[in-house]
Each structure stands twice: as structure tokens, then as C-alpha cells.
Amino acid sequence: MISIRFHGRGGQGAVTAAELLALAAFHEGQFAQAFPSFGVERQGAPLEAYCRISTKPITLRSQVTEPDFLVIQDASLLADPKTFQGIKPTTIAIINSIKSPTELQLPPKLKVKTVAATSVALEFLGQPLINTAILGALCQTSKLFKLESLNLAIKEKFADKGEAVVTKNLQAAQKAYEIV
């Protein structure tokens, strides 16, 4: 089983990113679950979302405490010690940042990929909703799912928002996939 923990702020799309990832895995015939962890926080408040992917049914129903992949949607969360709790020597982090991994102050030996997901989102969506961009980067880095499966998930999840929204999100995912 592969466990992914998303760290973001309310309004950035971390919960939707976890749902899209689970849907992409489902399109590849895998079992998946996605769920958030937040209380009464409001837009801009830190939150976590989780996704598990497996070739077998998933019976575990708890938060992800030891992630295989860590997706950090807001670089300001790098200063929060909770962000890096439970990381393993094999954990790979995908961080939304214009800085390179060596420019960030991170735990030693953490494998890191950075992507300017906010810039990508602004380019294609006109607003800092980075969920599809960060998933494009995760797709390229993790090889957990194919970009085609992510595209299917995006089409399904955003179908009710219109073709223009779907297309813009597909473009954001593709661009981040290419630049990571």
C-alpha cells in the first residue's frame, strides 16, 4: 500500500487533490481512499488530506502518519514541524515552490522535487488553485499512476464546471508534469 499525505491551506484544493488522486488510481484498477483532516478551520488555515492506493482492498481507516509521498502545497508550511512528522528514509516530498530543493531548509536526506505549481495554476486557471498542477508533478515523480488516468479523473471531477474549466485543469496538470 502507498500512502500520500497532502499539506495545504484551506482553499488551495488539497482535499480535491487527494480525491483526484484516488480517482486516478481507481481508473487504473487499483483500490484507493481519500479523506481530509480538518476541524473548524476556514480558508487559509492549514489542513491535511490523505490518500492510500493499493492493489488490494484497503481496510485501514486512519490518518497517514508515515507517508510514502508528502505533497506540500504551501511552502510556508515547511516551518511547521508537523509537516515532516513520520517521514521515512524513503519518503519523497513534492513541494510547491519556485526554489530548488537545495535552497529550502528541509530535513536531511529527504528526497525532494519542487514545482512552481502556483505559477502554473495562475498561467492556466488565473487563480492559485494548484491541485491539478501539483498532481501532474506527483504523477511524473511517483509513477503511481499515468497522466492519462489523472486526465480521466479531472474530466470526471470537473465535468459539471464546464469544458473550459476541464481543459484549463488538464493543461495545468500537463505543464507541471513536463517541468518537474
C-alpha positions as CSV (number, residue, x, y, z in Angstrom):
1,M,0.0,0.0,0.0
2,I,1.2,3.5,-0.9
3,S,0.3,6.4,1.5
4,I,0.3,10.0,0.4
5,R,-0.2,13.0,2.8
6,F,-1.1,16.4,1.5
7,H,-0.3,19.5,3.5
8,G,-2.1,22.7,2.3
9,R,-4.2,25.6,3.3
10,G,-8.0,25.8,3.1
11,G,-8.9,26.9,-0.5
12,Q,-5.8,25.5,-2.2
13,G,-7.5,22.3,-3.3
14,A,-5.6,19.8,-1.1
15,V,-8.8,17.8,-0.4
16,T,-9.7,17.8,-4.1
17,A,-6.2,16.7,-5.0
18,A,-6.5,13.7,-2.7
19,E,-9.8,12.8,-4.2
20,L,-8.5,13.2,-7.8
21,L,-5.5,11.0,-7.0
22,A,-7.8,8.3,-5.6
23,L,-10.0,8.6,-8.7
24,A,-6.9,8.3,-11.0
25,A,-5.8,5.2,-9.1
26,F,-9.3,3.7,-9.4
27,H,-9.2,4.3,-13.2
28,E,-6.1,2.1,-13.2
29,G,-7.9,-0.8,-11.4
30,Q,-6.5,-0.1,-8.0
31,F,-8.2,0.3,-4.7
32,A,-8.0,3.8,-3.2
33,Q,-9.3,6.0,-0.5
34,A,-9.1,9.7,0.1
35,F,-10.2,11.8,3.1
36,P,-9.4,15.2,4.8
37,S,-8.4,16.0,8.3
38,F,-9.5,19.4,9.4
39,G,-11.7,20.9,12.1
40,V,-13.4,24.3,12.0
41,E,-10.6,25.9,10.1
42,R,-11.5,28.4,7.4
43,Q,-10.0,29.4,4.1
44,G,-6.2,29.8,4.5
45,A,-5.9,27.6,7.6
46,P,-3.5,24.7,7.5
47,L,-5.1,21.3,6.8
48,E,-4.1,17.8,5.8
49,A,-5.6,15.4,3.3
50,Y,-4.7,11.8,2.8
51,C,-4.8,9.2,0.0
52,R,-4.0,5.5,0.0
53,I,-3.5,3.4,-3.0
54,S,-3.3,-0.4,-3.1
55,T,-3.7,-3.4,-5.3
56,K,-5.8,-5.0,-2.5
57,P,-8.8,-3.7,-0.6
58,I,-7.9,-1.1,2.0
59,T,-9.2,-1.7,5.4
60,L,-7.1,0.9,7.3
61,R,-9.2,4.0,8.2
62,S,-6.7,6.2,10.0
63,Q,-4.7,9.3,9.1
64,V,-1.5,8.8,7.2
65,T,1.3,9.0,9.8
66,E,4.2,7.6,7.8
67,P,3.8,8.8,4.2
68,D,5.5,7.4,1.2
69,F,4.9,10.7,-0.6
70,L,4.4,14.1,1.0
71,V,2.8,16.8,-1.0
72,I,3.3,20.3,0.4
73,Q,1.1,22.8,-1.4
74,D,2.2,25.8,0.6
75,A,5.9,26.4,1.3
76,S,5.0,28.4,4.4
77,L,4.1,25.0,5.9
78,L,7.8,23.9,5.8
79,A,8.3,25.8,9.1
80,D,5.7,23.7,10.8
81,P,7.3,20.6,12.5
82,K,4.1,18.6,12.0
83,T,4.6,18.7,8.2
84,F,7.6,16.3,8.5
85,Q,6.3,14.1,11.2
86,G,6.6,10.4,10.4
87,I,8.7,10.7,7.3
88,K,10.8,7.7,6.4
89,P,14.1,7.4,4.7
90,T,12.2,6.5,1.5
91,T,9.6,9.4,1.7
92,I,9.6,11.6,-1.3
93,A,8.3,15.2,-1.0
94,I,6.7,17.2,-3.8
95,I,6.8,20.9,-2.7
96,N,5.1,23.8,-4.4
97,S,8.0,26.3,-4.6
98,I,9.9,28.4,-7.0
99,K,13.0,27.5,-5.1
100,S,15.1,24.4,-5.8
101,P,15.3,21.7,-3.2
102,T,18.8,22.8,-2.1
103,E,17.5,26.3,-1.4
104,L,14.9,25.1,1.1
105,Q,15.7,24.2,4.7
106,L,14.5,20.6,4.9
107,P,15.1,17.5,6.9
108,P,18.4,15.9,5.9
109,K,18.2,13.1,3.4
110,L,14.6,13.8,2.4
111,K,14.1,13.3,-1.3
112,V,12.5,16.4,-2.7
113,K,11.1,17.6,-6.0
114,T,9.9,21.2,-6.3
115,V,7.4,22.6,-8.8
116,A,6.2,26.1,-9.2
117,A,2.6,24.9,-9.1
118,T,1.2,28.3,-8.1
119,S,2.7,29.8,-11.2
120,V,1.3,27.0,-13.4
121,A,-2.1,27.4,-11.8
122,L,-2.1,31.2,-12.4
123,E,-1.0,30.7,-16.0
124,F,-3.8,28.3,-16.9
125,L,-6.5,28.9,-14.3
126,G,-6.0,32.5,-13.5
127,Q,-6.1,31.7,-9.7
128,P,-3.9,29.8,-7.3
129,L,-5.9,26.6,-7.2
130,I,-2.9,24.2,-7.5
131,N,-4.4,20.8,-7.1
132,T,-4.2,19.6,-10.7
133,A,-0.7,21.2,-11.2
134,I,0.7,19.5,-8.1
135,L,-0.8,16.2,-9.2
136,G,0.9,16.5,-12.5
137,A,4.2,16.8,-10.7
138,L,3.3,13.9,-8.4
139,C,2.4,11.8,-11.4
140,Q,5.8,12.4,-13.1
141,T,7.7,11.9,-9.8
142,S,5.9,8.9,-8.3
143,K,4.9,6.9,-11.3
144,L,2.0,5.7,-9.2
145,F,-0.5,6.5,-11.9
146,K,-0.5,7.5,-15.6
147,L,-1.1,11.0,-16.7
148,E,-4.0,9.6,-18.8
149,S,-5.6,8.3,-15.6
150,L,-5.3,11.7,-14.0
151,N,-6.8,13.3,-17.1
152,L,-9.8,11.0,-16.8
153,A,-10.2,11.9,-13.1
154,I,-10.0,15.6,-13.9
155,K,-12.6,15.2,-16.6
156,E,-14.9,13.3,-14.3
157,K,-14.5,15.5,-11.2
158,F,-14.9,18.9,-13.0
159,A,-17.4,17.9,-15.7
160,D,-20.1,19.9,-14.1
161,K,-18.0,23.0,-14.2
162,G,-17.8,23.2,-18.0
163,E,-15.4,22.3,-20.7
164,A,-13.3,25.4,-20.3
165,V,-12.5,24.5,-16.6
166,V,-11.8,20.9,-17.5
167,T,-9.4,22.0,-20.3
168,K,-7.6,24.5,-18.1
169,N,-7.0,21.9,-15.4
170,L,-5.8,19.4,-17.9
171,Q,-3.3,21.9,-19.2
172,A,-2.1,22.8,-15.7
173,A,-1.5,19.1,-14.9
174,Q,0.3,18.5,-18.2
175,K,2.6,21.6,-17.7
176,A,3.6,20.6,-14.2
177,Y,4.1,17.0,-15.4
178,E,6.5,18.3,-18.0
179,I,8.5,20.8,-15.9
180,V,9.2,18.6,-12.8
